[in-house]
Amino acid sequence: MCGIVAYTGSNEAYPILIKGLKRLEYRGYDSAGVALSQGNKIGLYKCRGRVADLDLFCSDKDIKACAGIAHTRWATHGEPNTQNAHPHLSEDGKIALIHNGIVENYLVLKKELMSRGYKFQSNTDTEVLVHLIQDIFVKEQVPLEEAVRIALGGVVGTYALAILSADNPGQIILAKKGSPLLIGIGDNEYYVGSDGAPIVEYTKKVVYLEDGDVAVVAPQKKLVIRNINDNAKKRPYWQKLEMNLEQLEKDGFEHYMLKEIFEQPKAIRDSMRGRLNVQKDVVSLGGIIEYETKMMNARRFIIVACGTSYHAGLVAEYLFENIARIPVEVEYASEFRYRNPLIYEDDVIIAISQSGETADTIAAVELAKRKGATVIGICNVVGSTLARATNAGSYTHAGPEIGVASTKAFTAQVTVLTLMALSIARKKGTLALSEYHQIIGCLEDIPEKVNEILQLDDIIKDISTHFVNKRNAIYLGRGVNYPVALEGALKLKEISYIHAEGYPSAEMKHGPIALIDEEMPVIVLATEQETYEKTVSNIQEVIARKGRIISIVTKGDTLVKEMSNYCIEIPATTELLTPLISCIPLQLLAYHVAVLRGCNVDKPRNLAKSVSVE
Ligand code: M6R
């Protein structure tokens, strides 16, 4: 949800800012802009569209500067146009500001500022911040950072801010509450980013700002961090940035999404690495060791997440209930946080998030903590807000996921959740050693099986040609394959814009069956399962209404294969682990359909990778 980059030092700022914005474009791509510190003036360049459009727009402009702030926007308040693009300027043109987050009380603040004569250039919530800061700066005659601190005291909402001032060339003021912001230190220079991607090329020494921090960076000067509320000075805590530049490249693939789909064997292996000791019959997730007893004795697990991570949570419900015999509730974080849920101190909340920045998931975690529950996080981005907000947790180690559609993060999440369930089940004694060995054996084989499915890419590409002109699709699955059906439908709709819905196969006859006709593709997960026969009946029901069947079956299946218009065979595994492989053909199918339809696969319309606003 909006990407922020800033630089101050002795190098040319513009190339660093533009490169940084390109790396953060997955966070939003409605408009982009840059403000440069040029002598005692601020040079402001912004436009609707992508970072490449901004770069083109700037190609004949004076962009020489050693400090600047830059922004790529995912629109919340105000349509995506140049006027609403960040940075926003104060009326005297001396302060430029960029923002990621939402100012919830912006209407009240705007009214007040307008009554005092301030004129607004945009429809954004952000613009109130720059006028408010200028107002305090002029009236109170305090340093700009102090004006920022005072202003933020009256702001309700979330923000990551970077502010540039014409009076203080080279100085950048930063502030954070609820949206991520980190500072990298180079050779007498500072790099700032919403995540590590714009920074990693230059330095690995970073400080993650915390909620309530206001920081000031200037070349040759020490980083100063103060608290918004009491102005107390804070010692910066420098950490190593866990990210490699190579992970941010496309590596010869046409899209990040395809690269990430093909990275899954490695991502799954990495998420298991060092956690499985087969000889000693131990699964050990270092991050949660201290909390395992609490987890074993939990009254119930409540899993909170959004989107694809929510689907991983639904898979986990089967895992924890089946093998660890712990009751599980899976909730959309956005619903959970607002429905005054019953949360007990002996509940364990598991929050799942690839980015670790999803606003609703973080809010659900904060709520659970206030109620005294133990909160465990599962996330991919090291050092993210979720990782820091939870009592304990496990990283998925899938590597940076840049495509907006989540793929490898899902399989890595399911892998970690499987390890968690196995570890707790063994300690609780709810899983016989023989079954434990059988599941572990299958888990170790998963990366190779994923590899095998990836070899079917051409066949799946071929099948996708039959989807290009479809307007709807239905995905069906039972048991552990039900969340996979939801995930398959989400993948298709978000990147190809074909309307798709996932249902538990048996629910179809309670309504959705009315949609079936010869135009409707029905993708059925019909792998070897306890409920296989029931699935066969559900397929018959679709065929009787002339629906087109695309089935995912276990290798060697003949029954469903013969009933299907198209069939994708995947290797066998133990039922509980099926989602780890049955999701792969659905990811590829969605990918190829979207490419054939000419959609921007990595940056689908209206979306952003990290949804850090409500
Ligand atoms: O970073 P998170 O896992 O918390 O993100 C949650 C959703 O926004 C995310 O999974 C979204 O649904 C993806 N675009 C799905 O592909």
Residues whose N, C-alpha, C, O or C-beta is under 5 A from the ligand:
A	BS01	M6R	C306 G307 T308 S309 I352 S353 Q354 S355 G356 T358 V404 A405 S406 K609 V611
